[in-house]
Amino acid sequence: MERDKNFILGIFDDEDILKNAVREIRAAGIKIHEVFSPYPVHGLEEELGYKRSRLPIAAFLFGLLGTTLALTMQFYMMKFDWPMIIGGKDHAAFPDFIPVSFELTVLVAAFGMVTVFMVSSNLKPWGQPRIFDLRSTDDKHVMAIDIANNAAVDLEIIKGALKNSGATEVNSKSFE
């Protein structure tokens, strides 16, 4: 069976029931593909066993790139391209470079973070998002379990575990 094609969905009404269900499902040895929620649920990442995000490292590197580009650009323009003595100061007066360096640091970091987030979340402009259940954008929490990742576990056991853990609905979803 192909991965990321066939799923069993558990629909939950309450975030506390969802967090308890994640704990119970993982304790039963069932691998959870993803949990979708209409709003952030505090503590859900820990229950799912997610590692800390590496996005802050990317933000720092993009900020460093922005600072380097800003200082290089200003130094080149003021020292070699169009040297001017302004107010009797040196060509490369670094205190004057601070505002532009700060602005370019923030700009490059922001654009870089948006790009990294979109690509890592599979929200590329040319991509097609996979919607497991439309109600996950409104008022329901959806737990998706990939059938191929749980081939050793019977489907009825997975469905029963979802029902017993508080799911109001248990559905199947296939993507082509």
N, C-alpha and C positions, 0 to 999 in steps of 0.2 A: 504494500500500500504506500502511496506517495505521501511525503511529508507536506505539511501546510496546504492540504487540499480538503480533508474531511475533518469536521470538528463536532464535538458535543458541547452545547452551550447550556450553562446554568444561569438562570435569570434570578436576581435577588432584589428585594425591595429596600433593605436596610444595610447600611455600611457595617454595623457591628456584627450582624449575621454573616455578612460577606467575609469579614476578617476571620471569624470563627470557622467558616466553611473552608477558607484557604488553609487554615491550620489543620483541619480534619482531613481534607483531601490530600495534602502533602504527607500527613502522617500515615495515610493508607497506601502510600507508595505510588500515587497517581501524579504524573507530571502535568503541571498547568502550563499551557501555552502563553496565555496573557489574561489579564483582568482589565476590563474597560469600565470606566466610571464617568458619570457626567460632571464630577468635580473631584478635586484631590481628596484622597482618604488618608488621613494621618496614620502612619504605621504600616500601611499596606506593603510598601517596598520591603520592609524587614520580614513580614510574613511570607512574601514571595521569594525571599532569599536573594534579592538583587544586591549586587555589589555597588559601592559608591561610584557615582558618575565621574568620568574623566573629562567632562566638559570644562571644568575650571582650568584644567591644564591647557586646553585649547584656547580658552579666553586669554590666559596669560601670554601664550605664544603669539596670538594675534595682536595683543596689545604691544608686545615687544617689537613685532614687525612694524606696527604703526609708528611707534616712537623712532625706530631706526629709519624708516622711510622719511619721516618728517625732518629729523635732524640732518640726514644726508641731503635731502632736497634743499633745505634752507642754507646749509653750509655751501653747497655747490652754487646756488644762485647768488649768494652774497659774496662769495670769495672768488669764483671763477667766471660765471656766466655774465653777471652784471654788477661788478663791485661798486658799491656806493658807500661813502662815509656819511652816516646820518647822525647828526648831533655830536660829532667829534668822537664817535665810538668806533671801535675796531670793526673790521668786516665781519668777523665771526663772534659777535657778542651773544653768548649762549643765554643769558637772562632774557634777551629779547625773543629767543626762540621758544620759550616755555609755553605761551598760549597756543601757538600753532601746533606745537608738538603734542600738547594735551588733547587738542581737538582731533587731530589725525589719529592719535592712539585710540580714542573712544570710537571714532568712525570705523576704523579698520577692525577693531575688536567686535563691534556690534554687527557689522556685515559678515565677518567671519563666523561669529557664533550663530547667526541666523542660518547661514549656509550649512554649517556642521550639524545643527539641530535638524534641519529639514532632510538632509541626506541620511543621518543616523536614524531618524524616525520614519524613513521611507515615505516622506511627504514631498518627493521631488516634483517639480512642475510637470514633468513628462510622465510621472507615475500615476497609477490608478489606486486610490485608497480602498482597502478592504473593510467593508462595514459588516460587522457580525450581526448586529441588531440595532435598528434605528433608535430604539428606546434608550440605548446607552448614552445618547446625546441629550436626553431629556430628564428621565427620572429613575432609570433602572441601572443596576450594576450587572455586568455580564462577565462570566468566567468561561473562557474558551479552553477546551482540552483537545489537543491534537490526537486523533485516534491512532495515527501511525507511531507516535512517540510512546503510546501505551499499548502496544500490540500484545504484550504479555497479559494484560488485564482484560477480562471480558467486558463487552459494552454494557451489559445489563448491570454489572457490578459498579461501573462508573456512573451510570444513570441513577442507580439506587443510592450511591454515596452522595451524589448531588442533592437528591430529594431529601435524604436523611439529614443533610447538613443545613437545610433551610431554603433550598431553591424553590421559588414559586412556580417555575416552569423549567422543563428540561427539553431542549430542542436539538435538532441536528442541522448542520449547515455545511454545504459543499461549495467549493470554489473551483472553477474550471481554468 
